[in-house]
Amino acid sequence: MTTVFRLLAVLPLWLLHVMGVALGWVALLASPTYRRRFVANAAQAGYTLRQVGGAVGAAGQLIAEVPRLWFGRPPPVQWSGEHLIDEALARGRGIVFLTPHLGCFEATAQGYAARYGRITVLYRPARKAWLRPLVDQARRRPNLETAPTTLAGVKQMLKALQAGQAVGLLPDQVPPQGLGVWAPFFGKPAYTMTLSARLARQTGAAVLLAWGERLRWGRGYRIHLRPWPGAVPEAPDAAAVGVNAQMEALVRECPAQYLWGYARYKAPRGAA
């Protein structure tokens, strides 16, 4: 598998994206379950399939671009709102980046690591044993550290923030049972992690909202940054509501690049 990924990594980004669009539509047409979830999630946010049809291909592009991002030369990256990072780093308290399943979230972490320095990203280890060595090896980029969704991973992220470094999370990812609360996401209860707000409160780190726009014709990515409005609520329930509201706002900036097929509303094992 590593050999296949390395071969695909030499292809131009525009070609990988073209292949990804085809892959996205094949997946939608071939899987009734995926198609129903895609349509239902988009409808929950007020969109029809026609309105977010671009997201079908974008989901395939998310997969097709992985070999380039993991094994190829870094793609071009543009920035929008980078002064927010400069201001946060000047405070020396670290940065918590919150990024939804929007655009290319791999590019946001890699772009930060290449320009600013070390960042630790929370990730869920691959469930398939044969995939774990590939994923672990591929994500070892300069200045890019990964932390598993375990207690050890949380401690690793706290340590990074205390050193004035940055961490990144996907707060619209369903956390394990006991690590989240139920909060509305586009008006429907979704099990939402409380870790991001807890990290910010415990360390005094700045909270920035970020997403990586996938530019057309393989021109790379544009990282958009937004400030967190006001203070992060102390109560876990209120913080989760705030996080979901901010993720909704980012998604509405470009719904054609959101991963509508993600099982956002599933309940973790053991959750009521």
N, C-alpha and C positions, 0 to 999 in steps of 0.2 A: 504493500500500500504506500509506503514511503517513497518508493521508486516512482510509482504512478503520480503522486503529488509533485515530486520534483520535476517530472517531465511536463506536467501541466503548468508548473510555475514559470516556465520560460515563454509561454504564450502571451501575446499582447493582452492587456487588461480589457480592451474593447471586445476582443474575440471571446474571452471568458464570459463577459457580460452578455454577449449575444447568445452563447450557449446556455447561459443561466436563464434567460427569458424563456427559451424553449423548454428547459427543465422545469421551470415553474408552472407552465401551462400543462405539461404532461402530468405533473403531480396533481394538479387541481382536477383534471379530467379523469384521471385514473383512480382517484381515491374519493369515494362518496363521503367518508367520514371527515376527511380534511376539507372537502368542499363545503360541507354543511357548517363546519366550525368557522371557516373563513367568512362565509356569508353572514352567519349569525353574529360573529364578533363585530364585523363592519356595521351591520344593521343596529347593533346595540349602541354604537357611536353615532348613528344617524346617517350612515353612508350606504349606498347601493353598490352592487358589484360593478356596475357601469362607472360609478364615480371613482372607485378605487381599483379599477382594473389594472392599473400600472403596478399595483402591489403584488399581483400574481407573478409577474416576471421578476420583480424585485426580490421576492422570496427565493427564486431560483438563482439570481445573481449573488445573493448572500452565500449560497453554497459554492457556486462556481468560482468565486473570487478567493476562496480560502487557500488553495494551493499557492497563489501568488503572495498572499499576505503572510503565509507561514514559511514559505521556502524561497520566494523570489526576491528581487530587489524591491526596496520600498517604493510604493507608488507616490505620485505627487500629492501634496497636501496643502490646501489653502486654509486660512483662518479667518474667523469672523468673531470679534469680541475678545481677542487675546489679551487686551489690557486688563481684563478681569483676573486672568491668571497672574499677570505681573503684580497686580495689587495684592492678591492673596498670598503670593510667595513672599512679598515684602513684609508681611505680618509675621512670618515664621511659625505659623500654627498648623500648617498642613492644609490640604485641600481634599474634600470628599466630592468626587464627580459622580453625578447621577445620570445615567444614560438608559433610555428605554430601548426596546427592540425596534429601533428606528434607524433606517439607513445602514451604514456599516459601523457597528460598534467596535469591531476589532481595530479599525483605522483610527478611532479616537485615542485609544490607549497607545498604539504605536506612534501616532503623531506626537503625542505629549512626550513619550519617552525619548524620541529622536530630538526634540527641540528643547525640552526643559530638564530632563533628568529622570530619576527613578520614580516609577509608579507601580503600585501593587494592585492587582485586579482580582476580585473575587470570582471564582468559577466553580462550576459543579463538575467533578471528575467524570469522565466518560463511563457509562454503565457497562459497556462491552469491554472485557479485559483486553482483547486484542487491539482496541483503539487507544488505550491509555498511554502506552509508550509513544505512539505517534503524536498524540495531543501534547503530552508533556515535553517532548523534544521540539515540536514545532513552535511552541509559544515561548521558547527561550530566546527572546530578542534582547539586545543591549538595553539596559535600564528598565526592563519590563519583568516584574516578578508576578507570580501567581499565588493566590491563597485559596485553599479549598474551603468549601462550605462546612467547616467543622470548628470546634472550639479553638483548635490550634491555628486555623486560618484567621479567626477573629482576633486572636492575640497578635498574630503577625501584622494585621492591618492597624491595630492600635499602636504597635511599636513603630510602624512606619509614620503614622501621623504625629506621634510624639517626637519623632526626629525631624519634623517639618516637611515630610514628603507628601506625595499625593496617593490616594487610593481611588479605585473605580468600582462601581457596582451597577448591576442591572436591577433597579428596584421593582420593575414589573415582572420579575421572575418569581415564580411561586416558591417560597421557602419551605424547608422541612417543618413538620408539625412542631409547635412550641416556639418557633422563631418568627412568628408573624401574628397579625390580627386581621379581622375581617373589616374591610373598608371599601367604599364604593369606587368603582372604576368605570367611567362612562355610565354611571347610574346603576350598576349591578355589583353586588358584593363580591369582592375578590380577596383571596388570602394574600396579605401584603407584608413584606418583611419590615421589621422594626430596626434592623441593624444600622441602616444608613443614618437615621436620626440619632441613634444612641452613640455612634462613633463621633458625630459632630458635637453632641452635647458634652461627652466625656473629655474631649480633647480641645474644644474651642476652635476646631478647624473650620475654614470657610467651606460653604456648600455651593457648588456650581452645577448648573444643568448643562448637559452637552449632548450633541448628536452629530454623527458624521454623514453628511449628505453625499450620496453617490452621484458624481457628475456624469453627464452624458458622454457617450463615445470614448469611454476609457480615459477621460482626462484627469482621473484621480478622485479626490474627495475634498469636501469643504467642511471643516469642523466649526459648528455653531455653538456659541457659549452664551448662557443666560445666567444672571444672578438669582440666588434664592431670595424671594421677597420677604424681608423682615427676619424675625428670629424663628428658629426651629422650635415647634411646640414641645413641651416637656412630656406631656402625657402620650403614651404610645399610640392610643387610638387617634388622637388629634394629629400626631405626626404622620401617621399612615394616611389619613385623609388628605393632609397637605401634600405629601409625596405623590399620591395618585393624581391630585389636581394638577400638579406641575407636569407630570408625565403626559396627562391628557393634553395640556397646552402645547407641549412639544410635538405630539403626534399630529395635532391639527395644523401644525406648520407645514407638514408634508405627509398627509395620509397615504399617498401613493407609494411611500417607502416603508410603511409600518408592516410588521409581521403579523397580519391579521389571523393567520392560521395557527398562531401559538395558543396553546391551551391555557389561557390566562385565568379562566374561571374554575379550574379544577381544584379539588380539595386534596391536600396532602393526606397521606395515610394516617388514620386515627383522628382526623379533624372532624368536629361536629359540623 
